[in-house]
Amino acid sequence: MRAVRPAGILLALMGFGVAHAALPPLKVTIKVLSPGSNSELAEIAVLATPTFNPADIVLSSIRVNEQPIARYPSGELARLRDVDGDGRIDLVVAVPATVMATTRIRFQAVTRQGRTVTGETVVDDPDPTGVPLARLRSTPAGRV
């Protein structure tokens, strides 16, 4: 019988040949913005924090109420800008206005590092056209 060398134990501890436990989803704050220039679209912002950069999100993985994001009329999939005035760059995406015809907006995506990101906000009273009003209660940002 062969003895296990310490280097083999180190490799096992580093994850080689050992299954990783999945990290819990990272909870982020999302904010529903006023409709964009095209009335068929609404905008959702994913707010940056000191520990989370929303630019790390894989755009093709984003789902809002289980629907993919839409392209802006200019062809862009997303925009980066500070929407909450904290000096951090937030991620803004467009979604079809019909996706917003509900009181609960759910966001899900994956980062380039493979971590699931989720966020949720409640719209007090969606407009009959599917575009939410400005009165919102957002969930707080989670910690990494």
C-alpha positions in Angstrom: 0.0 0.0 0.0 1.3 3.4 -1.0 1.4 6.3 1.5 -0.4 9.5 0.5 2.1 12.3 0.2 1.3 15.8 1.7 1.4 17.3 -1.9 -1.5 15.0 -2.8 -3.5 16.1 0.2 -2.8 19.7 -0.8 -4.1 19.1 -4.3 -7.2 17.5 -2.9 -7.8 20.5 -0.7 -7.3 22.9 -3.6 -10.2 21.2 -5.4 -8.6 18.8 -7.7 -10.7 15.7 -7.7 -13.1 17.1 -5.1 -16.6 18.3 -5.9 -17.1 22.0 -5.1 -20.2 23.1 -3.2 -22.1 25.7 -5.2 -22.0 29.2 -4.0 -25.4 30.7 -3.0 -26.8 33.2 -5.5 -25.5 36.8 -5.1 -28.5 39.1 -4.2 -28.3 42.5 -5.9 -30.5 45.5 -6.0 -32.4 46.2 -9.2 -34.2 49.3 -10.0 -36.9 49.8 -12.6 -36.3 53.0 -14.5 -38.7 55.1 -16.5 -39.4 53.8 -20.1 -36.6 54.3 -22.6 -37.0 56.4 -25.8 -39.0 53.5 -27.3 -42.3 53.1 -25.5 -42.2 49.3 -26.3 -39.2 49.0 -23.9 -38.7 49.5 -20.2 -35.3 49.7 -18.5 -33.9 47.8 -15.5 -30.8 48.8 -13.7 -28.5 46.5 -11.7 -26.9 48.6 -9.1 -23.1 48.4 -8.4 -21.9 48.0 -4.8 -18.4 48.2 -3.3 -18.1 44.4 -3.7 -20.1 43.8 -7.0 -19.4 45.2 -10.5 -22.5 44.5 -12.7 -20.3 44.8 -15.8 -19.2 41.2 -14.9 -22.7 39.9 -15.8 -22.9 37.8 -19.0 -25.5 39.7 -21.0 -26.9 36.7 -22.8 -27.6 35.1 -19.4 -29.9 37.9 -18.2 -33.6 37.1 -17.6 -36.2 39.4 -16.3 -39.4 37.6 -15.3 -37.9 34.6 -17.1 -37.6 36.6 -20.4 -34.4 37.6 -22.2 -33.4 41.3 -22.5 -34.2 43.3 -25.6 -31.9 45.3 -27.8 -32.2 49.1 -27.7 -33.2 50.8 -31.0 -29.5 51.6 -31.5 -28.7 47.9 -31.4 -27.0 47.9 -27.9 -27.8 45.1 -25.5 -26.8 47.2 -22.4 -25.6 50.5 -21.2 -23.3 51.4 -18.3 -24.0 54.5 -16.3 -24.4 55.7 -12.7 -28.2 55.7 -12.2 -28.3 56.1 -8.4 -25.7 58.9 -8.0 -23.3 56.9 -5.9 -20.3 57.2 -8.3 -20.4 53.6 -9.3 -21.2 52.4 -12.8 -24.5 50.4 -12.9 -25.7 48.1 -15.7 -28.9 49.2 -17.5 -30.8 46.8 -19.8 -33.9 47.1 -21.8 -36.8 44.6 -21.6 -40.1 44.5 -23.6 -42.7 46.6 -21.7 -45.0 43.5 -21.6 -42.5 41.8 -19.3 -43.2 44.6 -16.8 -47.0 44.0 -16.6 -46.7 42.6 -13.1 -46.1 43.9 -9.5 -43.0 41.7 -8.9 -40.0 42.1 -11.1 -37.5 39.2 -10.9 -33.9 39.4 -12.3 -31.5 36.5 -12.8 -28.2 36.3 -14.5 -24.7 34.7 -14.3 -21.4 36.5 -13.9 -18.3 35.7 -16.0 -17.0 33.9 -13.0 -20.0 31.6 -13.0 -21.8 33.0 -10.0 -25.6 33.3 -10.2 -27.0 36.8 -9.5 -30.6 37.4 -8.5 -32.6 40.5 -7.7 -36.2 41.4 -7.1 -38.3 44.5 -6.7 -41.9 45.2 -6.2 -43.8 47.7 -8.3 -46.7 49.3 -6.3 -49.0 49.7 -9.3 -48.1 48.7 -12.8 -49.6 50.9 -15.5 -52.2 49.1 -17.7 -49.8 49.6 -20.7 -47.3 47.4 -18.9 -44.9 50.3 -18.0 -44.4 50.5 -14.2 -45.0 53.7 -12.3 -42.1 55.3 -10.4 -43.2 54.2 -6.9 -41.0 51.3 -6.2 -39.7 49.3 -3.2 -36.4 47.7 -4.0 -34.7 44.9 -2.2 -31.3 45.8 -0.5 -28.1 44.7 -2.1 -26.7 41.5 -0.8 -23.2 40.8 0.5 -20.6 38.7 -1.2 
